[in-house]
């Protein structure tokens, strides 16, 4: 999830435990604690770009990291405040602020390795996009209310923190409902159009919880389709893109290739163009919302590659960010 949402969630959870003791300071401390897992970005210079994809959202986002870090931060806070407040409250507040960061990232398509370093599985629920203004706004309203208002009774401040977390969690719950509705429509259309497939993932689209992408894996490639809860269409249009899966053993022969394939979560689109093998992580869905699916930033290697160091992410595309055309996105959300 984006850093603002993580900071706001950290502020809200920390305030739920500590606001009655330290007031508005709990919001600031919580916001900082809520962003701690993402400090692993400072490790980027020590890894090549492909390797860092597997490092980010791993140990720093794990359950064990949240437990250990909370222990030490609580010890420091307890000592700085001269043991004035309960140590367990400090530990609980820090744990909630840090671990809810990981739980929120679990809900995204990028995913998070919650069980790292004991298990490297990338967990992702694919129910909310990393840019979700409604979810962020709910948290922002609650945190600003607590931070700006000067004369709110302690008991009411606790209620505000609770309601902020309840309403934001309810919205997260709604995204699961919305995804479930989309899933049923995708399955019905797959059956109606006699599409044989191995597996399917459904991914959210930016800035909303109404429009969903289906990425349908077959032996020869993938079908891509989108569905909005506001759709005016009776039939979902699926686009098939062939994947050169016979090249996967060649890609797996390289360490960077294996690392990138791990990130794709078994949904790699392999294409050959101008003597280059391009591997796309299509789990996020296409960059466009009408016509043939478009993808950017593949792992690129030569057909005759022999050096692992030559495997690089191709940034030659002019596309920047998760949205190619905002107008087409909002048009598709409205069901057009």
N, C-alpha and C positions, 0 to 999 in steps of 0.2 A: 504494500500500500504506500501511498505518497507520504512524505515526511511530516507534513502538516497534520494529516489524520492520525498518524502514530503519536505525535506529540500531544494532540488533544485527547486521545484515548488514554495516554499515560497520565495526563493532568487529571482527568476525570476519575480514573481508578485510584490514583494516589490520594486525591482529595476525599474520596469516599471513606478512607480510613483515617487520614491525618488532618483534614480540614478543621475538625472540632478542637484540635490541639494547637496547630500552628497557623491556622487561617490561610490567607492567600499564598503564603510561601509554599504550601503544599502543591498548588497548581504549577508553580515554576519548577520545583524539584521533580514533580511527576512528569512534566513535559520533557525535562532533560533525561530522566530515567527511561521514558518511553521511546527515546531515540537511540539509546545505547546499543541495541543489537545492530543497527545500521552503521555503527562505527567501523564495521569490518571493511567498509569501502576504502579505508586508509591502508588496507593491505594490498590494494590493487597494484601499486608500483612494484610489488615483489612477485607478481605472477604475470604470465602472459594472459592476454584477454580471454582466451578460451578456457584456460584453467581457472581463472577467477570466477567464471560463470558457475562453476561447481563449488567454489569456496564461499561466495556470497550466499547468505541465508542458510548457512550450515551450522557450525558450532556456536556462533554468536546468537543464533536464533533457536537454540535447543533448550529443552527442559532443564538439563543439567547446568547449562550456563546461567539460566534464570535463577536457579536455586543457589548456586555458589556466589554469583554476583550480588544477589539480594542479601546473603549472609554478611558479606564484607561491607557493603554499603550501609546496612543497618547497624553494624558494629561501629563504623565511623560516625554515622549520624548520632547514635546513642552516646558516643563519647564526646562529640562536639557540643551536644546539648547538656553535657554534664549529668547524664543519666536521669534527666528530668521526666522523660517519657518512656513508656513501656517498649522494651526491645522488640517484643513479638509484633507490636503494631508497626514498627519501622520495617521489619522484615517482610511482613505481609504486604504493606504498601508498595515496597520496592518490587516484590515478586509480581504483584498484580500489574504494575506499570510496565515491567519488562516482558513478562510472559504473554500478556494480552497482545503485545506487538507481534509475537510469533504466531499466535492464534489467528490474528487478523490476516497476516501474510498467508497462512494456511488456506484461507478462503479465496485467495487470488489464483490466477492461472500460473503465475511464476512458481508459486509453491514455496515450501520451507522444509528443511531437514530437522524436524523437531527432535528426533531420536539420535542425532549426531552427538558424539563421534562413534557411537556403538552401532548405529545403523545409518547407512547413507541414502536411504529411500527419500525421494522428494515428494512430500505430501502436498496435495493441492485439491481443493474442493470446487474450484472454478465457479463460484457463485457470485463474485463481485469483482469488478474491474479495479485496477489500481488507482484509477481516477474516477471517483464517485462523489459528485458534489452534494447529493442529498444526505448521504451518510456523514460526510464531513461537516455539513452545515448544522446538523443536529448536535454534534459534539461542540462545534464552535459557539453556537448560541448558549449552550449550558455553561461552557467555560468562561465566556465573556461576561455572562450574567454574574457568575461568582466573583470574577476578577474586578469588574467595574463597580458593582453596587457596594455601597459602604455600610449601609444599615440593615443587613439581613441577619436575623437571629441565627444562632449556631444550629439549632434544630432544623430550621428551614434550609440552611445551606446544605446540610446533609441530604435533605429531601431533594434538593435541586440536583445534586450530584447523582443520586439514585435514579431520578427520572431521566437525566441525560443518558445514563448507561442503559436504562430500560428501553427508552425510545430508539436509541441507536441500535440496540440488539434486536428489537422488534423489526427494524428495517432490514437488518441482516437476515432475519428469519423470512421476511417477505421475499428476499432474493432467491431463497431456496424454493419457495412456492412458485415464483415466476419461472424459475428454471425447470421445475417439475412440469409445469403446464407446457412449456416449450418442448420438453423431452417427449411428452405424449404426442404432440403434433408431429415431431420429427419421426418418431417410430411409426405412426399411422401412415405418413407419407412414404416412408421407406418401403413399407409393406405394399402400399397401393401401387407404387412404381416398380415393384419387384426388384429392388436393389439388394443384392447379396453382399454382406459385409462381415468383417471379422470383429470390429469393435468401433465404438463411437465416443467422442467427447463433445460436450457442449460448453462453449466458452462465452463469457459476457462481453459486451461491447462497451466502449468508453462512455462516460457521462450519463448512464442510465441503467435501469434494471428491467427494461421491457424487450430489448432486442438481443437475440442470442444467435451465435454461430454454431452450426453443426459441422464437425470434421469427422467424416465417415471413412474408415480404413477398409480397403479391400486388398486382395492379393496383388493387384496391378497398379494401385494408386489410391486416390482419395476423391470422395465426393464432398463438395462444399455447398452449404445452403444456409439461409438465414430465416429466422421467424421472429416477428414482433407480436406481442400480445394485442396490438392494435391493427394487425394485418387485415387488409381488405381482400387479400388473395385467397382463393380456395385451394390453390395448389402451390407447394413450395418448389421453386426452381433449383435443381441441383446441378452444379457444374463439376464435371469429372476432370481431374488432372492426373496424368500418368506419372508414376514414380519409378525410377530405375533402381529397384530394390536389389537387383543382382550385384550392384556395386557396394552394398553394405559391408560385405566381408573385407573389401579393400579399405574402406573407411575405418573399420574397426581395427585394422592392423596398426593404426597410429594411435598413440596415447591421446593426442588432442582430439582425434576422431571419436574415440570412445567417450571422452569427457563431454563432447558436444552431443553425442547421441543420447547420453544419460540425461542431459538437459531437455531433449525433445520429448522425453517420457514415452518412448515407443511410437512417436508420431513424426518421423523425419520424412520430408519430401525431398527426394534425390533427383536432380536434373542435370543433364549434361549440355553445356553450351560453350562453343568456341574452344574446345579442348579442356574445359574446366568442369569439375564436378562441384555442383552447388548443393549444399544440404541446408534446408530451411526448417526451423522450428515452428511448425504450423499450428501448434496447440493454441496459439493466441488468435487464430483465425486470420482471414485476409485483411489487407490494409484498406480495401475498397468495399463498397456495399452494393454495387450494381455491376453486372457483366462478369467477364472472366476474372477469377481470383488473382490478386497480385500480392507478392511477398517481397520482403527486403531483408538485407543483412544476413546472407547465408554464410555458413562455413564454406570456404572455397579451397580447392586443391586441384592440382594438375592430374590429368588422366594417368600420367607416367610418374607421379610423385614418389619420391624415395626418402625424403627428409621430413621428419615430423615438424620441424621448425617452420616449414613453409605453409602449414595449415593456418589460415588466418580468417577472421571475420571480414567479409567484403562490405565496406562502407561507401562504395561508389554511388549508391542510390542517392538521389536528391531528396528523397522522403525523409522527414524528420518528425519524430513523435509517433503516437499510435493512430493518428487520424490523417488520412490523405485529403479528405474533403468534408468539412463540417456540414455543409449544406446537404450533401448526399446522406450523411449519417442521420441527421435529424429528419430528413425526408423518409428514410427507411424506418426509423423509429415510429413515425406516424402511420406506418403500414402501407406506404405507397410503393 
